Amino acid sequence: MGRKTSGCLVALLVAALVASLFANLCFFAGRGSTAPDPAHGPEDDLEESIVHPSKTRSPHKIALLELTGIISGMEPGSVSPTAVEDLEVALRKAAADPKVRAVVLRIDSPGGEVTASDVLYRAVRNVRDQSGKPVVVSMGSMAASGGYYVACAGSWIVAHETTFTGSIGVIMQSLNYQQLFQKIGLESVTFKSGPFKDMLSGSRPISEAEREYVQKLILQTYDIFVGIVAKERHLDEPALRSTWADGRVISGKDAHSARLVDQLGTLDDACAKAIELAVAPDAAVVRYKSRFQFGRWLELLGRAPLRRIELQLPQPAAARLEPGRPYYLPAFYAE
């Protein structure tokens, strides 16, 4: 019995030693992977996977990229600090690769933050205008508001008949809890340098001057959105304002009739269009994915419990919206 007990203890000590060595290797590998390297950019952390191979082993490629979920500068990325920067990196990689003849951008997003949407719109437009490579947008279940904003940078837009798109507008909300404070006997005390410093505070009613000022900001952002749609889609801006640009969500079929998209079809149709525009009939379709890194794995592992909790909450998209921040989103995502 004594020998068996000592044998178990030795086995446990060896297992603990191995686990300790592995943890230390992960730690130092994680630290090493984040060390700055002037010759190494985030594009180098992306590798290709083949979606559809070339039948003739042509060197030409079509890069299939994706924009999914709410567009936010707060969502973590896989090779960059944020998911928005991840897509920028992928777009730069596709633009710089001479073998990539065109890009297909798959969008399945209800929209998101105003600035983040504009950043991605400009990144897609840079690929289209500076590299000369066509960018074909393929809309999934939803490409609304900020998702449609980004789509407007494409050379060609393909949507399903049942895609929810449009929602050309801006929304900002604030929560007023003054009456709740009164019921429970709480009072907010604020010291401010000017009358607008605590604008949109939920502890008091909004003043008329504040209401007018916020509405002016919203309309400025809305003007940019409508102007981009009118310019990119070659539409009359006053007519657009009086019809489809009132914030409504529309189907892909109606969007095609309104010339907000170019074609009704699937992702395969979008890839076929990209091959046609690029004049690369035998091109393979490739997708980028991040290389495995110990440091990134440990970082994401540390965030995993919090992200699982977020996914279990009802209406997670609405829970992420911040009061006082403008969004390109359908109204039902902000309730």
C-alpha positions, -999 to +999 in steps of 0.1 A: +000+000+000+029+023+009+045+018-025+012+026-043+007+058-023+043+070-030+038+061-067+007+082-069+024+111-052+053+109-077+029+108-106+011+139-092+043+158-088+054+150-124+020+161-137+022+193-117+057+199-131+046+193-167+017+217-162+039+243-147+064+241-176+036+243-202+021+274-185+055+291-185+060+282-221+026+297-229+034+328-209+068+335-226+054+326-260+026+351-254+050+378-244+072+371-274+043+372-299+034+407-288+069+421-290+072+449-316+088+438-349+093+466-375+093+440-403+062+422-391+028+438-397-007+425-388-011+414-424+015+388-417-008+373-391-033+364-417-030+332-438-051+320-467-076+291-468-090+280-501-128+282-504-130+272-541-098+261-559-089+270-594-097+243-619-067+252-640-043+261-611-044+298-621-024+320-598-053+345-597-074+348-566-106+364-554-104+374-517-136+366-497-139+389-466-166+392-441-183+419-420-207+404-395-225+416-364-227+451-350-200+474-363-182+487-333-148+499-323-152+481-290-154+445-304-120+427-300-102+415-331-081+384-339-050+401-353-057+437-343-071+454-312-106+457-327-127+438-353-129+470-374-091+471-377-091+434-385-112+441-416-090+470-425-059+447-423-076+421-445-085+448-471-050+461-472-036+426-476-060+419-505-051+452-521-014+447-518-014+411-532-009+412-570-025+378-573-057+390-558-078+403-587-110+412-568-126+413-534-160+399-524-172+415-491-199+395-474-219+418-451-244+404-425-247+433-402-275+456-388-250+485-387-234+501-357-213+531-347-212+560-370-175+565-370-167+528-372-190+525-402-174+554-419-139+540-413-148+508-430-166+526-459-134+545-466-112+514-463-134+495-488-134+526-511-096+528-510-094+492-523-118+500-551-103+534-561-066+531-553-058+495-562-083+494-591-096+460-579-134+456-580-151+450-547-184+431-549-206+433-519-227+402-510-255+410-486-266+383-462-297+383-439-292+419-430-271+448-444-289+477-429-280+512-418-242+512-411-240+478-430-255+495-460-233+525-455-202+503-459-218+484-488-221+517-508-183+516-513-185+485-534-182+484-571-213+461-573-239+451-547-257+418-546-286+411-522-310+383-516-346+391-522-352+386-485-322+407-473-331+434-448-313+465-460-317+503-462-325+519-429-307+551-440-307+572-409-291+580-376-302+573-340-290+584-306-308+577-273-305+586-237-322+571-206-339+594-182-341+581-147-351+612-128-385+599-116-368+566-104-344+587-084-372+606-068-390+574-058-360+559-041-348+592-026-317+598-046-305+631-061-277+637-086-255+667-078-235+680-108-209+708-110-203+719-146-183+745-165-211+753-190-248+747-197-241+719-222-214+700-202-239+674-188-260+673-220-282+641-222-278+635-184-305+611-173-310+628-139-329+658-153-352+667-183-334+677-214-337+715-222-350+728-254-316+742-263-300+708-258-327+691-278-321+715-308-284+711-305-285+672-304-309+672-333-286+694-353-257+669-347-279+640-358-289+658-390-253+666-398-244+629-396-276+620-416-266+644-443-233+626-447-250+593-450-276+604-476-249+622-496-228+591-498-258+569-509-268+595-535-233+598-549-223+561-549-257+549-562-261+578-587-295+588-573-312+622-569-306+633-533-339+652-528-359+623-541-339+599-520-346+620-488-383+620-495-386+582-501-361+555-490-339+576-468-364+580-440-350+553-418-371+524-430-358+489-434-366+474-469-362+441-485-335+432-511-362+431-537-374+466-530-338+478-527-332+465-562-362+483-576-350+515-559-315+510-574-300+508-539-284+474-550-274+462-584-284+426-585-305+400-567-286+368-560-265+347-537-229+347-525-220+324-554-235+350-578-214+377-561-182+356-566-191+350-602-196+388-607-162+395-591-146+370-615-163+387-644-153+422-634-117+411-627-115+392-660-101+362-641-122+333-652-100+306-635-094+325-602-096+306-569-117+320-541-097+323-508-105+335-473-082+350-447-079+335-412-056+344-383-026+323-376-025+305-342-007+325-315-002+315-279-004+351-267-037+359-286-051+325-275-045+333-238-059+368-242-091+355-258-093+327-232-093+354-205-121+372-222-142+341-229-164+340-197-174+376-201-183+372-237-203+341-230-223+361-204-230+388-230-243+362-255-268+348-230-284+382-223-317+390-242-312+413-271-274+415-268-272+440-296-293+465-277-273+459-245-241+470-262-254+504-272-241+534-252-263+564-243-252+595-261-233+577-289-247+580-324-254+548-344-263+538-379-288+512-367-325+503-372-347+515-344-355+480-331-318+475-323-318+505-300-349+497-279 
